[in-house]
Amino acid sequence: MKPHATIRLREGVAHRDVGSWLTAIADPSAAGPSFHPDIDRVLATWPGGVLVAHEHDPAGTAGWSEQEKIAGLDRIFRVVALADRPWTAEFLARLRELPVVERVEDGLVSSVPLPLATASSTTPSDWAGRMLGLDDAHAVTRGDRDVVIAVLDTGVDLDHEQYRERLMPGFDFVDILDGAEAFLGDALEADADPSDPGVGHGSHVTGILVARGAGRMPTGVAPGCRVLPVRVLGALMQDGRNIGAGLVDNINTGIKWAVDHGADVINMSLGIRREGGGLPHVDVIRYALAKGVVVVAAAGNDGADTLYYPGALPGVVAVGAVGRDGSVATYSTWGAQVDLVAPGTEIWSTWLDGGYAFATGTSQATPFVAGAAALCRSLDGGARLGAGQVARILSASADREGTRFKTPQAGAGLLNIPDALRLAAHRIDTARAPSRARRELIPV
């Protein structure tokens, strides 16, 4: 892996315009290193040279929006070393000491074990849907086609019969550079092909969300909604099991791309631990929430009190897992960051090559909650509900453990989709009431 770093400039610092790193993949001349005199002098000392590019593209053709500027996304740049040698602490310190620089983060590759699937010949099961009252929820809504769920994951089986008609054109942000040969399938050059190269994780999540429910597959949580597939994780074999891995910066770019391409809900069945520096994903998550996007993420699978991001960030719905008996699973990460729980043990869903399998983890619990958020957004006038309102609706309507409002293991409790829809409908009606009252006061 060639070293990466991100530089966030202080507000108002002038610099030479450079293209984004996505543009630079196809056309390296779009990048620096001629960028800013003070920064250039430090970058010029790195053996082998570097390239500098914007971390993100602006959402529109008119330049950076006010929301992008508030989140500071217009001031974040990626530095890529042209030689394969790690940054020195001294080099990064020299960049951080520059008055024009607000923050420098070393580019990290994050890895997380992926749930193992059992043989696809196993008898199907819909225990999770029954536990969550999915039939009652679907009597209210099965989801609206205009509501888009972005799945940031390992890609999807684009031809699977259960959801191929629900897929929008997506994107693959996995660009591993050096060391790509160790990964399963495509790991080079971000492109418009978000297919799952042999992992299955993203395909399993997508089935839980929007499967049409034919044959061996139960109906997904929000089968009427569409999915925007965004591949942000590659995978490699380590100690006999699949490990999801991706550059944290590329995940950030995928989050922003999903927001800018119409996502109403983002499902992130993944999480990374903080490894020094700032909080992972914090800038793009703030942007997503400001744009009204509901972000749902896995709490983690280590069974400990651990912070995984983006789930641990304010405003993100962090999801733990329960088993068939409704008890919180022993593997489910716990702590104050957990918002609620959903079924995650032995979940039957779609797999690779048109197949099906069981898989276990908070990764599987997460799409049940993301799907519920999409159903709330699908109600008539659901766009009136902000990201924070949807998150509060899901927590307030959950089935609590005992009398406590929230526990470290289960958060607000077990997801209850029918009650969430009832509460969402009430919130929407309440929002309409003032306008009706004003009309009634106008003489005719």
ABEGO torsion letter per residue (X at the ends): XBBBBBBBBBBGBBBBBBBBAAAAAABAAABOABABAAAAAAAAABBGEBBBBBABBBABAAEBBAAAAAAGAAABBBBBBABBBBBBAAAAAAAAABAABABBBBBBBBBBBBBBBBBAABBBBAAAAAAAGAAAAAAABAEBAABBBBBBBAEBBAABAAAAAABBBBBBABBAEBGAAABBEBABEBBABABBAGAGAAAAAAAAAABAGBEABBBBABAABBBBBBBABBBBBBGGBBBBBBBAAAAAAAAAAAAAAGBABBBBBBBBBBBEEBBBGAAAAAAAAAAGBBBBBBAEAAGBBBBBOAAABBGBBBBBBBBAAGBBBAABBBEAABABBBBABGBBBBBBGGBBBBBBEAAAAAAAAAAAAAAAAABBGAAABBAAAAAAAAAAABBBBEABABBAAAEAEBBBAAAAAAAAAAAAAAAAAAAAAAAAABBX
